Amino acid sequence: MKTDWIVCRCRELRAMHRLARRWSIALMLFVGTSIFAPGVAHADDWGCQVLLCLSNPGGPERYGECVPPIEKLWTALRHGDPFPTCEFGAGGSQGSFATNTFASGGYCRQDLLYWGGPEQSELLCRATGAINVDIDNQLYTRVWWDVSGQGRTITEFYGSGSTQVPHDPAQSASLFLRQVRQRDRAGGGGQ
């Protein structure tokens, strides 16, 4: 039985390794063409860099090449600037895009919800926002940004080889409140 688990886990790790290798090759090609062919650069390069970096299962700033465009993104979003776009051009990747949703008690990861506000009576989220990255019209990654106001991110990976089941952050508040009620009934008190 344990052998089956090990074999299954090895297959998962090999699939993740292949995915990470493909991703890093794509990133290197993108960065390489940006460096060696600056005359070909377009105004939307930043948006494409952001999309590529946000789609990394290991996090948007895992590779040094992603740090400048992603840090620029965090600054822009904090200032209320619109989310950058990426135009793939003719024959490009239709159905691949990213959208930002500002987090709140009504749109959050369940483990980032907490009671705050006046008298600790308001349900709040420890993240500033969530960026959903779709590849071929399928949720690929979701990046929770500025977690606890410390600039940290949490990346949820749902692409090929992932075992995570996508969840709806709009449902987290009801699940959180249900757990609080169950805990209160069981005598566990408040949070």
C-alpha positions in Angstrom: 0.0 0.0 0.0 2.8 2.4 0.9 4.6 1.4 -2.3 1.6 2.5 -4.3 1.6 5.9 -2.6 5.4 6.3 -3.2 4.9 5.5 -6.9 2.0 7.9 -7.2 4.0 10.6 -5.4 7.0 10.1 -7.7 4.8 10.5 -10.7 3.4 13.7 -9.3 6.8 15.0 -8.6 8.1 14.2 -12.1 5.0 15.9 -13.6 5.7 19.0 -11.4 9.4 19.0 -12.4 8.5 18.8 -16.1 6.0 21.7 -15.6 8.5 23.8 -13.7 11.2 23.1 -16.4 8.7 24.2 -19.2 7.8 27.3 -17.3 11.4 28.3 -16.7 12.2 27.7 -20.4 9.2 29.9 -21.4 10.4 32.6 -19.0 14.0 32.5 -20.3 12.8 32.7 -23.9 10.5 35.6 -23.1 13.3 37.4 -21.2 15.8 36.6 -23.8 13.8 38.0 -26.6 13.1 41.1 -24.6 16.8 41.7 -24.0 18.2 40.7 -27.4 15.4 42.2 -29.5 14.5 45.5 -27.9 13.3 46.9 -31.1 10.6 44.3 -31.2 9.3 45.2 -27.7 5.7 46.4 -27.5 4.0 48.7 -25.0 2.2 45.7 -23.4 5.4 43.8 -22.6 5.0 44.5 -18.9 1.5 43.0 -18.9 2.8 39.9 -20.6 5.7 39.6 -18.1 3.2 40.0 -15.3 1.0 37.2 -16.7 3.9 34.9 -17.2 5.2 35.5 -13.7 1.8 35.2 -12.0 1.3 31.8 -13.7 4.3 30.3 -12.0 3.1 27.5 -9.6 6.1 28.4 -7.3 5.0 32.0 -6.9 5.2 35.2 -8.9 8.7 36.2 -7.7 10.3 32.8 -7.6 12.7 33.8 -10.4 14.8 37.0 -10.3 13.6 38.1 -13.8 10.1 38.3 -12.3 10.8 40.5 -9.3 10.9 43.9 -11.1 7.7 43.5 -13.1 5.8 42.0 -10.2 7.0 44.6 -7.7 5.9 47.2 -10.2 2.5 45.5 -10.3 2.1 45.5 -6.5 2.9 49.3 -6.5 0.4 50.0 -9.3 -2.4 48.0 -7.7 -1.8 49.7 -4.3 -2.2 53.0 -6.0 -5.4 52.0 -7.7 -4.0 51.7 -11.2 -5.7 49.3 -13.6 -4.4 45.8 -14.0 -2.0 45.5 -17.0 -3.0 43.7 -20.1 -1.2 41.4 -22.5 -2.0 41.3 -26.2 -0.7 38.1 -27.7 -1.3 39.3 -31.2 -2.3 37.2 -34.2 -2.3 33.5 -33.4 -1.7 34.3 -29.7 -3.0 32.5 -26.7 -6.7 33.4 -26.6 -8.3 32.6 -23.3 -5.2 33.4 -21.3 -5.5 36.4 -19.0 -5.3 37.6 -15.4 -7.8 39.6 -13.3 -7.4 41.2 -9.9 -10.2 41.2 -7.3 -9.7 43.2 -4.1 -10.1 40.9 -1.1 -12.8 41.4 1.5 -14.8 39.4 4.0 -16.9 38.3 1.0 -14.0 37.3 -1.2 -11.1 35.7 0.6 -9.3 32.4 1.4 -11.0 30.8 4.4 -7.7 30.7 6.3 -7.1 34.4 5.8 -10.5 35.5 7.3 -10.6 37.1 10.7 -12.8 39.2 13.0 -11.8 42.9 13.0 -13.2 46.4 12.8 -15.1 48.0 15.6 -15.6 45.6 18.5 -14.1 42.8 16.4 -17.5 42.4 14.7 -16.5 42.7 11.0 -15.3 39.8 8.9 -12.1 40.9 7.2 -9.4 39.3 4.9 -5.7 39.4 5.6 -4.9 39.7 1.9 -5.3 42.9 -0.1 -6.4 41.1 -3.3 -6.4 37.9 -5.4 -5.2 37.6 -9.0 -6.8 34.8 -10.9 -4.7 33.6 -13.9 -6.6 31.7 -16.6 -4.8 29.7 -19.2 -6.9 28.5 -22.1 -10.0 29.7 -20.1 -9.2 27.4 -17.1 -8.1 28.7 -13.7 -4.4 28.0 -13.6 -3.2 30.0 -10.5 -4.7 32.3 -8.0 -2.2 34.6 -6.2 -3.3 36.2 -2.9 -1.1 39.4 -2.6 -0.1 41.7 0.2 -1.0 39.1 2.8 -1.1 40.6 6.3 0.1 43.9 4.8 3.6 42.5 4.6 3.9 42.1 0.8 3.7 38.3 1.1 1.9 36.2 -1.5 0.2 32.9 -1.4 -0.1 31.0 -4.8 -2.7 28.4 -5.4 -1.8 26.2 -8.4 -4.6 24.5 -10.3 -2.8 23.6 -13.6 -1.8 20.3 -15.1 -0.4 18.0 -12.4 -2.1 19.8 -9.5 -4.1 17.9 -6.9 -5.8 21.1 -5.6 -9.5 21.5 -6.3 -10.4 25.1 -7.3 -12.5 26.7 -4.7 -14.7 29.8 -4.8 -13.4 32.6 -2.5 -16.9 34.0 -2.4 -18.0 30.9 -0.5 -15.2 31.2 2.2 -17.2 33.5 4.5 -20.1 31.1 4.8 -17.8 28.2 5.5 -15.9 30.3 8.1 -19.1 31.3 9.8 -20.4 27.7 9.8 -17.1 26.6 11.5 -17.4 29.4 14.1 -21.0 28.4 14.9 -20.0 24.7 15.2 -17.1 25.6 17.5 -19.4 27.8 19.6 -22.0 25.0 19.9 -19.3 22.6 20.9 -18.2 24.9 23.7 -15.1 26.2 22.0 -16.0 29.8 22.5 -15.3 32.6 20.1 -12.3 33.1 17.9 
